């Protein structure tokens, strides 16, 4: 357990120091945009910067990919088991996701309050004023992104390059086939039922009400599936 705690501390500490650099760069660019707009139009509220959480998606996606590719060989060579490596990576994802979702929740609501033309990602979908669901939703969304990229990198590493490319082509083909089925093959009643199910999974209920439990549960289940897949792969991953 001591080795696991040491590994978790290393992963979290190493990743934590880059968060503030990310936000410093992001908000410096945002400030520059508003200054330029204010000078050109005389009204910074006209600036078109919205949904800054999308930048965080890119960051946590890269974090999820690097969670394997940067440290796996080093940790194996230093005697850490694959179970410990996966656990430490998952805790690090939760640690970073929790911090960044909190920052994005607070700043998103503050920006919308002082600059009403600004829209956060959660605000666009669900509206404003529900801070705790906002934070939990972003946290699980960031966890999902980390887990997905972690699984993707593990899969590419596990398979040969040719097989990885073939798998990518197959996935694209499956998506295109699913879109074609929805548009041209499936009966409209079935499409409507699937659309209603997806809408409810996002939390939109009858009568214009929103149930936050459903999207949170959906994100949690998807994260669990991707994480389980990553764990099963990393248990059989060899150092190359």
TADALIN-V610082 format. One record per residue. N is the residue number from 1. RES is the residue in three letters. PHI is phi as a letter, one per 20 degrees, with the letter a starting at -180 (none if undefined). PSI is psi as a letter, one per 30 degrees, with the letter a starting at -180 (NA if undefined). Layout:
[[N,RES,PHI,PSI] [N,RES,PHI,PSI]]
This chain:
[[1,UNK,none,e] [2,UNK,f,e] [3,UNK,f,e] [4,UNK,f,e] [5,UNK,f,e] [6,UNK,f,e] [7,UNK,f,e] [8,UNK,f,e] [9,UNK,f,e] [10,UNK,f,e] [11,UNK,f,e] [12,UNK,f,e] [13,UNK,f,e] [14,UNK,f,e] [15,UNK,f,e] [16,UNK,f,e] [17,UNK,f,f] [18,UNK,e,f] [19,UNK,g,e] [20,UNK,f,e] [21,UNK,f,e] [22,UNK,g,e] [23,UNK,f,e] [24,UNK,f,e] [25,UNK,f,e] [26,UNK,f,e] [27,UNK,f,f] [28,UNK,f,e] [29,UNK,f,e] [30,UNK,f,e] [31,UNK,f,e] [32,UNK,f,e] [33,UNK,f,e] [34,UNK,f,e] [35,UNK,f,e] [36,UNK,f,e] [37,UNK,f,e] [38,UNK,f,e] [39,UNK,f,e] [40,UNK,f,e] [41,UNK,d,f] [42,UNK,n,g] [43,UNK,b,j] [44,UNK,f,f] [45,UNK,f,f] [46,UNK,e,f] [47,UNK,f,k] [48,UNK,e,g] [49,UNK,f,k] [50,UNK,b,l] [51,UNK,l,h] [52,UNK,f,f] [53,UNK,f,f] [54,UNK,f,e] [55,UNK,f,e] [56,UNK,f,e] [57,UNK,g,e] [58,UNK,f,e] [59,UNK,f,e] [60,UNK,f,f] [61,UNK,f,e] [62,UNK,f,e] [63,UNK,g,e] [64,UNK,f,e] [65,UNK,f,e] [66,UNK,f,f] [67,UNK,g,f] [68,UNK,e,e] [69,UNK,f,f] [70,UNK,e,e] [71,UNK,d,f] [72,UNK,g,e] [73,UNK,f,e] [74,UNK,f,e] [75,UNK,f,e] [76,UNK,f,e] [77,UNK,f,f] [78,UNK,e,g] [79,UNK,n,g] [80,UNK,e,k] [81,UNK,f,l] [82,UNK,f,e] [83,UNK,f,e] [84,UNK,f,e] [85,UNK,f,e] [86,UNK,f,e] [87,UNK,f,e] [88,UNK,f,e] [89,UNK,f,e] [90,UNK,f,e] [91,UNK,f,e] [92,UNK,f,e] [93,UNK,g,e] [94,UNK,f,e] [95,UNK,f,e] [96,UNK,f,e] [97,UNK,f,e] [98,UNK,f,e] [99,UNK,f,e] [100,UNK,f,e] [101,UNK,f,e] [102,UNK,f,e] [103,UNK,f,e] [104,UNK,f,e] [105,UNK,f,e] [106,UNK,f,e] [107,UNK,f,e] [108,UNK,f,e] [109,UNK,f,e] [110,UNK,f,e] [111,UNK,f,e] [112,UNK,f,e] [113,UNK,f,e] [114,UNK,e,f] [115,UNK,c,i] [116,UNK,g,f] [117,UNK,f,f] [118,UNK,f,k] [119,UNK,c,k] [120,UNK,e,l] [121,UNK,f,e] [122,UNK,f,e] [123,UNK,f,e] [124,UNK,f,e] [125,UNK,e,e] [126,UNK,d,f] [127,UNK,n,a] [128,UNK,d,l] [129,UNK,o,f] [130,UNK,d,i] [131,UNK,f,e] [132,UNK,f,e] [133,UNK,f,e] [134,UNK,g,e] [135,UNK,f,e] [136,UNK,f,e] [137,UNK,f,e] [138,UNK,f,e] [139,UNK,g,e] [140,UNK,f,e] [141,UNK,f,e] [142,UNK,f,e] [143,UNK,f,e] [144,UNK,f,e] [145,UNK,f,e] [146,UNK,g,e] [147,UNK,f,e] [148,UNK,f,e] [149,UNK,f,e] [150,UNK,f,e] [151,UNK,f,e] [152,UNK,f,e] [153,UNK,f,e] [154,UNK,f,e] [155,UNK,f,e] [156,UNK,f,e] [157,UNK,f,e] [158,UNK,f,e] [159,UNK,e,l] [160,UNK,f,l] [161,UNK,g,e] [162,UNK,f,e] [163,UNK,f,e] [164,UNK,f,e] [165,UNK,f,e] [166,UNK,f,e] [167,UNK,f,e] [168,UNK,f,e] [169,UNK,f,e] [170,UNK,f,e] [171,UNK,f,e] [172,UNK,f,e] [173,UNK,f,e] [174,UNK,f,e] [175,UNK,f,e] [176,UNK,f,e] [177,UNK,f,e] [178,UNK,f,e] [179,UNK,f,e] [180,UNK,f,e] [181,UNK,f,e] [182,UNK,f,e] [183,UNK,e,e] [184,UNK,c,f] [185,UNK,d,e] [186,UNK,f,k] [187,UNK,f,k] [188,UNK,g,e] [189,UNK,f,e] [190,UNK,f,e] [191,UNK,f,e] [192,UNK,f,e] [193,UNK,f,e] [194,UNK,f,e] [195,UNK,f,e] [196,UNK,f,e] [197,UNK,f,e] [198,UNK,f,e] [199,UNK,f,e] [200,UNK,f,e] [201,UNK,f,f] [202,UNK,e,f] [203,UNK,o,g] [204,UNK,e,j] [205,UNK,d,l] [206,UNK,f,l] [207,UNK,m,g] [208,UNK,m,g] [209,UNK,e,l] [210,UNK,c,k] [211,UNK,d,j] [212,UNK,f,f] [213,UNK,f,e] [214,UNK,f,e] [215,UNK,f,e] [216,UNK,f,e] [217,UNK,f,e] [218,UNK,f,e] [219,UNK,f,e] [220,UNK,f,e] [221,UNK,f,e] [222,UNK,f,e] [223,UNK,f,e] [224,UNK,f,e] [225,UNK,f,e] [226,UNK,f,e] [227,UNK,f,e] [228,UNK,f,e] [229,UNK,f,e] [230,UNK,f,e] [231,UNK,f,e] [232,UNK,f,e] [233,UNK,f,e] [234,UNK,f,f] [235,UNK,f,f] [236,UNK,d,g] [237,UNK,e,k] [238,UNK,d,l] [239,UNK,f,k] [240,UNK,d,NA]]
